[in-house]
Amino acid sequence: MVVVAVFVFLAPNFDFAHALTWHDGQRMAQLGAIAAVLLTLLVPGSAGRLTMVWSGLPRPIRYALLTAFVLGLMSSARAQLPRWALLDWGLFLLLMVLGLSIAANRRALGERADAGLLLLFFGTATAYAVTTCLVYAGMLLVAPAYGQGFDIRELYTGFANVRFFGHVQTMLLPFLLLPAMWWGATRVRIMMLCSVPIIWWMLVVGSGTRGTWVALVVGVLAVLLFGSGDGRRWVKWQCAGLLCGFLCYGIFVLGIPQLMDLPASFLHRTDDIISLSLREVLWSKALDFALQQPLLGIGPMHYAYWANEVAAHPHNALLQWFAEWGLPAGLLLTGVWAVGGLSWAAAVRRDTAQVSNHGRTEPRLFHIALLAALTGASAQAMVDGVLVMPVSQVLFALLSGWALGMVQSVTQPVRMVGRAEWVFLAALVLFAVAAVIYGVIPEIGSLAERQQEFLRHLAPGLPLFPRFWALGWITD
């Protein structure tokens, strides 16, 4: 948990590889974090706690996951570029191991760990907000001396694309007002604790990332549906934060630069608010792949094998699974995802309906925020690359594992994993580790050169299309 916490805090706020893009630096840091987590499983008892979480899953869920990953392995073996396919397959399996490890830790630590996760998210958001304020002050005070104007894009540091920061906003914003709701004993303290989420809401308003708006709205609807009275209270606080974010946007982004006569550049999307931004092209292409190879798909990551002028992934998690892993594996993964989400929503409804809970609202509000974050991220994965980008992958595994650890009680009886199943799981994980190493090692030393060679043959100003690396297209 400490390893994941360090990654989550540093990823938006620290450049892991100055010579490369933010995306590639975050990818390498993600791989390092996963490697460190796997090493902790060598500590006596750690692997046993993880297998207890696995064995606590319903048998149909376990069999569905194992079948899906076996099908994904078969798809990788017959893909055009097996090394890349195995890399993507192995990474997904290791992310599942990461989620199970988080669940085992949350299950062992109990409720006292929730405040730690909340402080991690609030600290991460605070560091990012401080950077945003410093960049804002620099644009107002220093940029005019060099003949530069106000460009709102400069406020979104730490990511290769504003949309990638939108994934993080979707999963962190539901938690950021909880400190004020929990510990806001005075008005001054409430104002101080609310300043960070208000800045983040201002960044949502200015980002033009429609996927984040869809995700946040879906998260609010889930809370209204399953969160009872505490959920409605949480929604009121979020609405207040949004209104304050709009106010700050009007004052600091629209008003002050205009008063200073600074040339300004914004990210408004009002002219194409209902357009799909060529996603229909990506979705249609994914459907074509799924229909061409319905049983095993074209191979994990192989949507990026046939280059197009839009993106290296279909911006839809389900279509990505159907196209790359095949319809059977895609349906199994979709079923597990849906059952898990509905189970957590039912758990939140039961918890919020029991208004006693020793008179404390903090646990219920935390459950509600987690429901909003997971529901919103799931919705955003239908229109964006939440399950593709490194930071959002780790965050989704963290939140999913946390919810699983909260659902599984330490007192419930657990069926022990049989020797044959344990050996099969260990072999699968070890093979996934080997697949990731085999896929990554040939690339690490030449990432910058490959990107420059690719851009050399394109018109100036054209962007890279990220997938595993910033240069998403895969070749031999």
C-alpha positions as CSV (number, residue, x, y, z in Angstrom):
1,M,0.0,0.0,0.0
2,V,2.9,2.3,0.7
3,V,4.3,1.6,-2.8
4,V,1.0,2.4,-4.4
5,A,0.6,5.5,-2.3
6,V,4.0,6.9,-3.3
7,F,3.1,6.3,-7.0
8,V,-0.3,8.0,-6.7
9,F,1.2,11.0,-5.0
10,L,4.2,11.5,-7.3
11,A,2.6,10.6,-10.7
12,P,0.7,13.9,-11.2
13,N,3.3,16.0,-9.4
14,F,6.7,14.6,-10.4
15,D,8.4,14.1,-13.8
16,F,9.8,10.6,-13.6
17,A,11.7,10.8,-16.9
18,H,12.7,14.3,-18.0
19,A,14.0,13.2,-21.4
20,L,10.7,11.5,-22.3
21,T,7.1,12.5,-22.3
22,W,5.1,12.5,-19.1
23,H,3.2,9.4,-20.3
24,D,6.3,7.3,-20.8
25,G,7.7,8.4,-17.4
26,Q,4.5,7.5,-15.7
27,R,4.5,4.1,-17.5
28,M,8.0,3.2,-16.3
29,A,7.1,4.4,-12.8
30,Q,3.9,2.2,-12.9
31,L,6.0,-0.8,-13.9
32,G,8.4,-0.1,-11.1
33,A,5.5,0.2,-8.6
34,I,4.0,-3.1,-9.8
35,A,7.4,-4.8,-9.5
36,A,7.8,-3.5,-5.9
37,V,4.4,-4.8,-5.0
38,L,5.2,-8.2,-6.5
39,L,8.4,-8.3,-4.4
40,T,6.4,-7.7,-1.2
41,L,4.5,-10.9,-2.0
42,L,7.7,-12.8,-1.2
43,V,7.3,-11.7,2.4
44,P,6.0,-14.7,4.5
45,G,2.3,-14.5,4.7
46,S,1.7,-11.9,2.1
47,A,0.9,-14.3,-0.7
48,G,-1.4,-16.2,1.7
49,R,-3.4,-13.1,2.4
50,L,-3.8,-12.4,-1.3
51,T,-5.0,-16.0,-2.0
52,M,-7.5,-15.7,0.8
53,V,-9.0,-12.7,-1.0
54,W,-9.0,-14.6,-4.2
55,S,-10.7,-17.6,-2.7
56,G,-13.2,-15.4,-1.0
57,L,-14.6,-14.4,-4.5
58,P,-17.6,-16.3,-5.6
59,R,-16.6,-19.3,-7.6
60,P,-18.3,-18.2,-10.9
61,I,-16.3,-14.9,-10.7
62,R,-13.0,-16.8,-10.2
63,Y,-13.7,-19.1,-13.1
64,A,-14.9,-16.3,-15.3
65,L,-11.6,-14.3,-14.7
66,L,-9.4,-17.4,-15.2
67,T,-11.2,-18.3,-18.4
68,A,-11.0,-14.8,-19.7
69,F,-7.3,-14.6,-19.1
70,V,-6.7,-18.0,-20.6
71,L,-8.6,-16.9,-23.7
72,G,-6.5,-13.6,-23.7
73,L,-3.4,-15.7,-23.6
74,M,-4.5,-17.8,-26.6
75,S,-5.4,-14.6,-28.4
76,S,-1.9,-13.2,-27.7
77,A,-0.2,-16.3,-29.0
78,R,-1.9,-16.0,-32.4
79,A,-1.7,-12.2,-32.7
80,Q,0.4,-10.5,-35.4
81,L,3.0,-9.3,-32.8
82,P,2.9,-11.8,-29.9
83,R,5.4,-9.8,-27.8
84,W,3.2,-6.7,-27.7
85,A,0.0,-8.8,-27.2
86,L,1.6,-10.7,-24.2
87,L,2.8,-7.4,-22.8
88,D,-0.7,-6.0,-22.7
89,W,-2.2,-9.3,-21.4
90,G,0.4,-9.5,-18.7
91,L,0.0,-6.0,-17.6
92,F,-3.8,-6.5,-17.1
93,L,-3.2,-9.6,-15.1
94,L,-0.6,-7.9,-12.9
95,L,-3.0,-5.0,-12.3
96,M,-5.6,-7.6,-11.1
97,V,-2.9,-8.9,-8.7
98,L,-2.3,-5.4,-7.6
99,G,-6.0,-4.9,-6.9
100,L,-6.2,-8.2,-4.9
101,S,-3.1,-7.2,-2.9
102,I,-4.7,-3.9,-2.0
103,A,-7.9,-5.8,-1.0
104,A,-5.8,-8.0,1.2
105,N,-4.2,-5.0,3.0
106,R,-7.5,-3.2,3.4
107,R,-9.1,-6.4,4.7
108,A,-6.3,-6.8,7.3
109,L,-6.1,-3.1,8.4
110,G,-9.9,-2.5,8.6
111,E,-11.7,0.8,8.8
112,R,-8.7,2.8,10.2
113,A,-7.0,2.6,6.7
114,D,-9.8,4.6,5.1
115,A,-8.6,7.9,6.6
116,G,-5.1,7.1,5.3
117,L,-6.4,6.8,1.7
118,L,-8.4,10.0,2.1
119,L,-5.3,11.8,3.3
120,L,-3.3,10.4,0.4
121,F,-5.9,11.7,-2.1
122,F,-6.1,15.1,-0.4
123,G,-2.4,15.4,-0.2
124,T,-2.0,14.5,-3.9
125,A,-4.6,17.1,-4.8
126,T,-3.1,19.7,-2.6
127,A,0.3,19.3,-4.2
128,Y,-1.2,19.6,-7.6
129,A,-3.3,22.7,-6.6
130,V,-0.1,24.4,-5.3
131,T,1.6,23.8,-8.6
132,T,-1.4,25.1,-10.4
133,C,-1.4,28.3,-8.3
134,L,2.3,28.8,-8.9
135,V,1.9,28.4,-12.7
136,Y,-1.0,30.8,-12.6
137,A,0.9,33.4,-10.8
138,G,3.9,33.0,-13.1
139,M,1.7,33.5,-16.2
140,L,0.2,36.7,-14.7
141,L,3.5,38.2,-13.3
142,V,6.2,36.9,-15.6
143,A,4.8,35.9,-18.9
144,P,3.9,39.5,-20.0
145,A,7.5,40.5,-19.7
146,Y,8.3,37.9,-22.4
147,G,5.4,38.9,-24.6
148,Q,3.4,35.8,-23.7
149,G,-0.3,35.6,-22.8
150,F,-2.5,33.5,-20.6
151,D,-2.8,29.9,-21.8
152,I,-5.1,27.7,-19.6
153,R,-3.3,24.6,-20.9
154,E,-0.3,25.6,-18.7
155,L,-2.4,25.0,-15.6
156,Y,-2.7,21.3,-16.4
157,T,0.8,20.0,-15.6
158,G,1.9,16.4,-15.1
159,F,0.1,14.8,-18.0
160,A,0.7,14.4,-21.8
161,N,-3.0,15.3,-22.4
162,V,-5.6,17.2,-20.4
163,R,-8.0,14.2,-20.7
164,F,-5.6,12.0,-18.8
165,F,-5.7,14.4,-15.9
166,G,-9.5,14.2,-16.3
167,H,-9.3,10.5,-15.4
168,V,-7.6,11.4,-12.1
169,Q,-10.2,14.1,-11.4
170,T,-13.0,11.6,-11.8
171,M,-11.5,9.3,-9.2
172,L,-10.2,11.8,-6.7
173,L,-12.9,14.6,-6.7
174,P,-15.5,12.5,-4.9
175,F,-13.2,12.3,-1.9
176,L,-11.8,15.8,-1.7
177,L,-14.6,17.4,0.2
178,L,-14.7,14.7,2.8
179,P,-12.0,16.3,5.0
180,A,-14.2,19.5,5.2
181,M,-17.2,17.3,6.0
182,W,-15.4,15.3,8.6
183,W,-13.1,17.7,10.3
184,G,-14.5,21.1,9.5
185,A,-15.2,22.1,13.1
186,T,-15.0,25.9,12.3
187,R,-15.8,28.1,9.3
188,V,-12.1,28.9,8.9
189,R,-11.1,25.3,8.9
190,I,-13.9,24.5,6.4
191,M,-12.7,27.3,4.1
192,M,-9.2,26.0,4.2
193,L,-10.1,22.4,3.6
194,C,-12.5,23.4,0.8
195,S,-9.9,25.5,-1.1
196,V,-8.3,22.4,-2.7
197,P,-11.4,20.8,-4.1
198,I,-12.6,24.2,-5.3
199,I,-9.4,24.6,-7.3
200,W,-9.9,21.1,-8.7
201,W,-13.5,22.0,-9.6
202,M,-12.2,25.1,-11.3
203,L,-9.8,22.9,-13.4
204,V,-12.8,20.6,-14.3
205,V,-14.7,23.7,-15.6
206,G,-11.7,24.9,-17.6
207,S,-10.6,21.6,-19.0
208,G,-13.2,21.1,-21.7
209,T,-13.0,17.3,-20.9
210,R,-16.5,16.1,-21.6
211,G,-15.8,12.6,-20.5
212,T,-15.0,13.9,-17.0
213,W,-18.4,15.7,-16.9
214,V,-20.2,12.5,-17.9
215,A,-18.4,10.5,-15.3
216,L,-19.1,13.0,-12.5
217,V,-22.8,13.2,-13.4
218,V,-23.1,9.4,-13.5
219,G,-21.3,9.2,-10.1
220,V,-23.8,11.7,-8.6
221,L,-26.7,9.7,-10.0
222,A,-25.4,6.5,-8.5
223,V,-25.0,8.2,-5.1
224,L,-28.6,9.6,-5.3
225,L,-29.8,6.1,-6.2
226,F,-27.9,4.1,-3.6
227,G,-26.7,6.6,-1.0
228,S,-29.9,7.5,0.9
229,G,-29.8,10.6,3.1
230,D,-26.0,10.7,3.5
231,G,-25.7,10.5,-0.3
232,R,-28.0,13.5,-0.7
233,R,-25.9,15.4,1.8
234,W,-22.7,14.5,-0.2
235,V,-24.3,15.6,-3.4
236,K,-25.2,19.0,-1.9
237,W,-21.5,19.6,-0.9
238,Q,-20.4,18.6,-4.4
239,C,-22.8,21.0,-6.0
240,A,-21.6,23.8,-3.7
241,G,-18.0,22.9,-4.7
242,L,-19.0,23.0,-8.4
243,L,-20.6,26.5,-8.0
244,C,-17.5,27.8,-6.2
245,G,-15.4,26.3,-9.0
246,F,-17.5,28.1,-11.6
247,L,-17.1,31.3,-9.6
248,C,-13.3,30.9,-9.4
249,Y,-13.1,30.2,-13.1
250,G,-15.0,33.3,-13.9
251,I,-12.8,35.4,-11.6
252,F,-9.3,34.0,-12.1
253,V,-9.4,32.5,-15.6
254,L,-11.8,34.8,-17.4
255,G,-11.8,38.0,-15.4
256,I,-8.3,38.8,-14.2
257,P,-6.4,38.1,-17.5
258,Q,-9.0,40.3,-19.3
259,L,-8.4,43.1,-16.8
260,M,-4.7,42.8,-17.4
261,D,-5.2,42.8,-21.2
262,L,-3.4,39.5,-21.6
263,P,-4.0,37.5,-24.7
264,A,-5.8,34.4,-23.5
265,S,-6.3,30.9,-24.8
266,F,-9.0,28.6,-23.4
267,L,-10.3,25.1,-23.8
268,H,-14.0,25.8,-24.4
269,R,-15.9,23.0,-26.1
270,T,-19.3,24.7,-26.5
271,D,-19.1,24.6,-30.3
272,D,-18.9,20.8,-30.4
273,I,-20.4,19.8,-27.0
274,I,-22.6,17.0,-28.5
275,S,-20.1,15.7,-31.1
276,L,-18.3,12.4,-30.6
277,S,-14.9,13.8,-31.7
278,L,-14.4,10.9,-34.1
279,R,-15.1,8.3,-31.5
280,E,-17.7,6.9,-33.8
281,V,-14.8,6.1,-36.2
282,L,-12.9,4.3,-33.4
283,W,-16.0,2.4,-32.2
284,S,-16.9,1.3,-35.7
285,K,-13.3,0.1,-36.3
286,A,-13.4,-1.9,-33.0
287,L,-16.8,-3.5,-34.0
288,D,-15.3,-4.5,-37.3
289,F,-12.4,-6.2,-35.6
290,A,-14.7,-8.0,-33.2
291,L,-16.8,-9.3,-36.1
292,Q,-13.8,-10.3,-38.1
293,Q,-12.3,-12.3,-35.3
294,P,-15.2,-13.0,-32.8
295,L,-13.6,-15.9,-30.9
296,L,-10.2,-14.7,-29.9
297,G,-10.1,-11.1,-31.3
298,I,-7.2,-9.5,-33.1
299,G,-4.9,-9.8,-30.0
300,P,-4.4,-7.6,-26.9
301,M,-3.0,-4.1,-27.9
302,H,-3.5,-4.9,-31.5
303,Y,-6.0,-2.1,-32.1
304,A,-2.7,-0.1,-32.2
305,Y,-1.3,-2.4,-34.9
306,W,-3.4,-0.9,-37.7
307,A,-2.6,2.8,-37.5
308,N,-5.3,5.4,-38.1
309,E,-5.4,9.1,-37.8
310,V,-7.5,9.3,-34.6
311,A,-6.2,7.1,-31.7
312,A,-4.4,3.9,-30.8
313,H,-7.3,2.5,-28.7
314,P,-11.0,2.6,-29.2
315,H,-11.9,4.9,-26.3
316,N,-14.3,2.2,-25.0
317,A,-13.3,-0.5,-22.6
318,L,-15.9,-3.0,-23.7
319,L,-15.2,-2.6,-27.4
320,Q,-11.5,-2.8,-26.7
321,W,-12.0,-6.2,-25.0
322,F,-14.4,-7.5,-27.7
323,A,-12.0,-6.4,-30.5
324,E,-8.7,-7.4,-29.0
325,W,-9.6,-10.3,-26.6
326,G,-12.6,-11.7,-28.5
327,L,-16.3,-11.8,-27.7
328,P,-16.2,-14.7,-25.1
329,A,-13.4,-13.1,-23.1
330,G,-15.0,-9.6,-23.4
331,L,-18.3,-10.8,-22.2
332,L,-16.8,-12.6,-19.2
333,L,-14.8,-9.5,-18.2
334,T,-17.8,-7.3,-18.7
335,G,-19.9,-9.6,-16.6
336,V,-17.3,-9.6,-13.7
337,W,-17.2,-5.8,-14.0
338,A,-21.0,-5.4,-13.8
339,V,-21.4,-7.9,-11.0
340,G,-18.7,-6.3,-9.0
341,G,-20.2,-2.8,-9.4
342,L,-23.7,-3.9,-8.5
343,S,-22.4,-5.8,-5.5
344,W,-20.6,-2.7,-4.2
345,A,-23.7,-0.5,-4.9
346,A,-25.8,-2.9,-2.9
347,A,-23.3,-2.9,-0.1
348,V,-23.4,1.0,0.0
349,R,-27.2,0.9,0.0
350,R,-27.2,-1.5,3.0
351,D,-24.7,0.6,4.9
352,T,-26.4,4.0,4.3
353,A,-29.7,2.5,5.2
354,Q,-28.4,1.6,8.7
355,V,-28.4,5.1,10.0
356,S,-27.2,4.0,13.5
357,N,-23.6,2.8,12.7
358,H,-22.6,4.0,16.2
359,G,-23.7,7.5,15.3
360,R,-20.8,8.1,12.9
361,T,-21.3,9.3,9.3
362,E,-17.6,9.2,8.3
363,P,-17.6,5.5,7.1
364,R,-20.9,6.0,5.2
365,L,-19.6,9.1,3.4
366,F,-16.4,7.3,2.5
367,H,-18.4,4.4,1.0
368,I,-20.4,6.9,-1.0
369,A,-17.4,8.7,-2.3
370,L,-15.9,5.3,-3.4
371,L,-19.1,4.4,-5.1
372,A,-19.1,7.7,-7.0
373,A,-15.4,7.3,-8.0
374,L,-15.8,3.7,-9.3
375,T,-19.1,4.4,-11.1
376,G,-17.7,7.6,-12.7
377,A,-14.5,5.9,-13.8
378,S,-16.5,3.0,-15.2
379,A,-18.7,5.4,-17.2
380,Q,-15.7,7.4,-18.4
381,A,-14.0,4.1,-19.6
382,M,-16.9,3.9,-22.1
383,V,-15.8,7.1,-23.8
384,D,-12.1,7.4,-22.9
385,G,-8.9,5.5,-22.1
386,V,-9.3,5.0,-18.4
387,L,-8.2,1.4,-18.6
388,V,-5.3,2.3,-20.9
389,M,-3.3,5.1,-19.3
390,P,-0.9,4.2,-16.5
391,V,-2.0,6.5,-13.7
392,S,-5.7,5.8,-14.2
393,Q,-5.0,2.1,-14.4
394,V,-3.3,2.1,-11.0
395,L,-6.0,4.3,-9.5
396,F,-8.8,2.0,-10.8
397,A,-7.0,-1.0,-9.4
398,L,-6.5,0.8,-6.1
399,L,-10.2,1.8,-5.7
400,S,-11.5,-1.6,-6.9
401,G,-9.2,-3.4,-4.5
402,W,-10.2,-1.1,-1.7
403,A,-13.9,-1.8,-2.3
404,L,-13.3,-5.5,-2.4
405,G,-11.3,-5.4,0.8
406,M,-14.2,-3.5,2.5
407,V,-16.8,-6.0,1.3
408,Q,-14.8,-9.1,2.4
409,S,-14.9,-9.3,6.2
410,V,-12.0,-10.7,8.1
411,T,-14.4,-12.9,10.1
412,Q,-16.1,-14.6,7.1
413,P,-15.1,-18.2,6.5
414,V,-12.8,-18.6,3.5
415,R,-12.3,-21.7,1.4
416,M,-8.6,-22.4,1.1
417,V,-7.1,-22.5,-2.4
418,G,-6.3,-26.1,-3.4
419,R,-2.7,-27.0,-4.3
420,A,-3.5,-27.4,-8.0
421,E,-5.3,-24.0,-8.2
422,W,-2.5,-22.3,-6.2
423,V,0.2,-23.7,-8.6
424,F,-1.8,-22.7,-11.6
425,L,-2.3,-19.1,-10.3
426,A,1.4,-18.8,-9.4
427,A,2.4,-20.0,-12.8
428,L,0.0,-17.6,-14.5
429,V,1.4,-14.7,-12.5
430,L,5.0,-15.7,-13.2
431,F,4.3,-16.0,-16.9
432,A,2.7,-12.5,-16.8
433,V,5.8,-11.1,-15.2
434,A,8.0,-12.7,-17.9
435,A,5.7,-11.4,-20.6
436,V,5.9,-7.9,-19.3
437,I,9.7,-8.0,-19.0
438,Y,10.0,-9.6,-22.5
439,G,7.7,-6.9,-23.9
440,V,9.3,-3.9,-22.2
441,I,13.1,-4.5,-22.3
442,P,13.6,-4.0,-26.0
443,E,11.7,-0.7,-25.9
444,I,13.1,1.2,-22.9
445,G,16.4,2.2,-24.4
446,S,15.0,3.6,-27.6
447,L,11.8,5.3,-26.7
448,A,12.9,8.9,-27.6
449,E,14.6,7.7,-30.8
450,R,11.5,5.8,-32.0
451,Q,9.3,8.8,-31.3
452,Q,11.5,11.2,-33.2
453,E,11.8,8.9,-36.1
454,F,8.0,8.6,-36.2
455,L,7.4,12.3,-36.0
456,R,10.0,13.0,-38.7
457,H,7.7,11.5,-41.3
458,L,4.7,13.5,-40.2
459,A,3.5,17.1,-40.7
460,P,4.7,19.5,-38.0
461,G,2.5,19.8,-35.0
462,L,0.8,16.4,-35.3
463,P,0.6,14.6,-31.9
464,L,1.6,11.2,-30.7
465,F,-1.2,8.7,-30.1
466,P,-0.5,7.0,-26.7
467,R,-1.2,3.4,-25.9
468,F,1.3,1.5,-23.8
469,W,4.0,4.1,-24.7
470,A,3.4,7.7,-25.9
471,L,4.0,6.4,-29.4
472,G,1.1,4.0,-29.3
473,W,1.5,2.3,-32.7
474,I,3.1,-1.1,-32.4
475,T,5.7,-2.5,-34.8
476,D,8.2,-5.3,-34.9
